[in-house]
Amino acid sequence: MAAAPLSPMVGSGADTKRASPISAVLVTNGDVDHVAGLLTLREKQAFTLYGTEGVLGIIADNPVYSVLDPACVTRVPVLKGQAFVPVPGLDVEIFPVPGKVPLYLESDAVDIGAEGDMTVGVRLTAHGRTAYYIPGCAFVPEHLAKRVSGGDVLLFDGTVFEDDEMARAGVGAKTGRRMGHMPINGDGGSLHAFDGLGIKDRVYIHINNTNPILVTGSPERGIIEAAGWRVAHDGMEIWP
Amino acid sequence: MAAAPLSPMVGSGADTKRASPISAVLVTNGDVDHVAGLLTLREKQAFTLYGTEGVLGIIADNPVYSVLDPACVTRVPVLKGQAFVPVPGLDVEIFPVPGKVPLYLESDAVDIGAEGDMTVGVRLTAHGRTAYYIPGCAFVPEHLAKRVSGGDVLLFDGTVFEDDEMARAGVGAKTGRRMGHMPINGDGGSLHAFDGLGIKDRVYIHINNTNPILVTGSPERGIIEAAGWRVAHDGMEIWP
């Protein structure tokens, strides 16, 4: 996730004509879908890169990320529970969620649902409103339900609708849970995991291309909408 | 660069429903604009990855590329001067061109114009016709001019029109030559470096966004067209 600045970017040696308006990036996970985009932000673009020590360690272990010139990009480790202000007016805090290590670092014994610093959620507070961003979550423990209670917006892991939909579609052997993603539907799904917690707006993000909620008018879209969820889309504004 | 298969892809455990038609990829350089796209070809897509030992070594040094599952993606080192057939009917050979190491591996003393296995050109022969693909080249030594003589198509490094255009545009301090890319115009430029060699079609590729040849109708576009060059574009067919 990335934050646009509230003031013009002032970079040391930055390419201000071709630079993006992004002044801060927070990576919550070391998987390729979270870190590959950093390569697109290369060269001479000034921003601050925030992440857990674990995720920044993964990035440091890949020399290709040296294209993020240290003269322009400062890497700042953030600790769970210690709020920080990446851009004026935006208060951010990370917290652990059940996940797993990135796919490309998996060993034979993968601890699905481990809470460490490889998979985290984010609290974002601005103008007195709070959003929670949780793109990967293996299940919802009580401490997580309690944490997001009363939030204005919950952006939550909508990878698969059914746990076994990838196998059923013939595109892979893994279940959602094996990938560290709880399904939307079925026992222990996310569909009703946040009911009654006073969350004003619930939005599915991180949606796999096998997930039928992507199809407007599908029965599954109807099911999630009836349960109070929306489907995220490019350009969506969460605080209209 | 990537090659489409002439026969249906048969992958071991490959995801045939979501896979691309790409069955072979040859990387000619370890810079991010050459290797970042491999991450997009991840997961359970079967293809063969060809490259020099140097470039494949760079990829091996970055754990993030483990997303290219060894069960699906075979990495095959290729040697200069030893032709290979990545897909039936396509004969390919790599050859050294003056270049440099990737930006993110630069040390204090960068040997611009070094010929090693970090920057190579490619000969592609199919249906009796031959194309040369050279996306990065610091200058044109005699052996290179001789090699591409009589080719049907030359796809050549068109990064910058003027050596100092990035500084003049205010987007960077480096010259084209410092980046290992000879300019099109001026002394020692590529514009006339291949004149009189009997090459039927000359096409600029790898064009930086400061290069005015990208603008239809620009004086610089007129200059290269008058000299017998074309500008590559997405979807271009080189053998109509």
Interface residues (C-beta under 8 A of the other chain):
Chain A: D15 K17 R18 V32 V35 A36 L39 T40 R42 E43 K44 I58 D61 N62 P63 V64 Y65 S66 V67 L103 Y104 L105 A169 G170 V171 G172 N209
Chain B: D15 K17 R18 V32 V35 A36 L39 T40 R42 E43 K44 I58 D61 N62 P63 V64 Y65 S66 V67 L103 Y104 L105 A169 G170 V171 G172 N209
